[in-house]
Amino acid sequence: MTNADTATTTAPDARAERRAKRIAKHLSSFAAQHGGSADGVVEYVGAAATRIVLVGADGAWGDQVAPSYPVGLRAAELAGITLHDSFEGELGLKVRTGPYEWKRMAGIQI
């Protein structure tokens, strides 16, 4: 294998990197607004999307959609988000819900 072959197979996808950087800005902004840090989970939504669920240090939560799982992981890495394997347990206990969420959850069950 030549150096040219190696360069084309290992070079990062520039478009995916730009997308990850754009998403990372939103993730970083969320963390800054909610206590300076955030934990999260990157989850498959379907073939064409991945959801990054965030929980700020203050318990606020939000999400961001990425076009692929690798882009979502890269965005979280660039933003310094502490990733968890699942939303259960410790991470779920950090979430603070307000009246809006309770009202919406009750409405869904009716």
N, C-alpha and C positions, 0 to 999 in steps of 0.2 A: 504494500500500500504506500502510495506517495504522500507527501505533505499536502498536496492539493486535495487528494481524496479524503484525508483526515479532516481538513478544514471544512469541507462541505458537509461531512456527516456529523461533525461536532459543533458547528457554528449555531448559535442560538437563533431561533426564528425571530427576526427583528420586529415583525408585526405583533407577535405574541408578547414580546418584552415591552413594547410601547403600551399595549393594553394593560399589562400587569402594572406598569408604573402609574397609569392613569387611575386604575382601581385602587392602588396602594395609597394615592393621595386622599381618596375618600375615606379609606380605612384609618389612615393616620389622623385625619380631621375628626372622625368620630371619637377615636381614642383621646385626642386632646380635649374635646368638649366634655368628655365623661370621665374625668379623673386622671387623665394622662396615660392610661394604658388600657388594653382590651385583651380579652381572651376570645377564642373563636373556634368554630368548626367549619370545615369545608365539606360540603355535601353535594353529591350528584343530584341534579334535578331531572335530568333527562339527557338525551344524546347531544343536545346543543346548548346545555347550560349547567352551571354549577352555582350553588348558593353559599355565600360566606356569611354565617350567622355570628354576630359579635355581641359580647357582653362587656360593657365598660366597667371600670373600677367602681363606679357609683351604682351599678346594678342596671343601668339603662341598657336596652338591647336594640339592635338594628340588624339590617342585612344588606348585602350587596350581591349582585349577580355578575358572574364572570362567564365568558363564552366557553370555557373548558376547565376541566379539573386542574391541569398543569398551570394554567394562567391564574386560577384562584389560589393555588398553593404559592405560586411565585409572588403574587400581590400581597398575600399575608406575610410572607417572608420579608419582602421589601418594607412593609409597614411595621415590622417588629411585633406582630400579633402572636401571642402565645396560643398555639393550636392544641386542641384536645381531640381524642379519637371519637368522642360522641358528645351529645348535648346532655347526657344523663349525669346524675350524681352531682359532684362538686360544682360543675359549670352551671347546671340547671338551678342549683340552689342560690347562685349569685344574682339571678334575674329578679328585678323588682318590677312588678306590674302595677299599673294604676287603674283608675276607674274605667278608662277607655277600653283597656284590654279585657277587663272583667265583663263589661257590657257586651263587647263583641263576642266573647266566648259564650255568654249566656244566650245571645241571639242566635248563634249557630246551632245550639242544642234545641231550640224551639221548633 
